[in-house]
Amino acid sequence: MRVRDWQDILGDVVESGAESSDWRAVSGDRRGGIGEDLFIGHPSVGVFHLKTFAKNPYETQGVGTRVARKLDDELEPLFPESDSAGRFGVNQGVEDSDEAKARAKRLETVLETHADAPTTGDALFEDVMNALDSPAFGPMEYDMYDRPDALEELSDTFEEAETLLSKELDDLIDDDVGRGFH
């Protein structure tokens, strides 16, 4: 298992070429330390585990790894169904001003269309993600104050990755976060 920077893992998600709306995620507080845990999965790409912490309000740091090559029958029930209340999206920056203008125009059209017609929050979310060319989005089970049961089960299922990523994140925190005043 290869531990890498969390941004590199998200780069793998972006570059996977998988159906963008088939991704699902589970996230919550990190077990036994500061930060957050995130499992993101896709039926044909696999499951990734990320551990992050906010170094400051403008910078997030973390580590991650791929823990499964596919979202199989054993793992699939641990991820939320498509009708889950939570949503997540992964977005990549635009290359130039022409691309930014094109995305903004598509987004404007989506918002105008949804404002003029009966719609649902899910339909709006999906159309916005498509307008922004999001490479990964979908349902998410998330608890910002605790750990969802599915997160506990995924962490237990991938216990070796959990231990290794926790150690790597703790080392990163110790190296990057000063204690007290100087």
Secondary structure, 3 states (H helix, E strand, C coil): CCCEEHHHHHHHHHHCCCCHHHCEEEEEECCCCCCEEEEEEECCCEEEEEEEEEEECCEEEEEEEEEECCCCCCCHHHCCCCCCCEEEEECCCCCCHHHHHHHHHHHHHHHHHHHHCCCCHHHHHHHHHHHCCCCEEEEEEEECCCCCHHHHHHHHHCHHHHHHHHHHHHHHHHHHCCCCCC
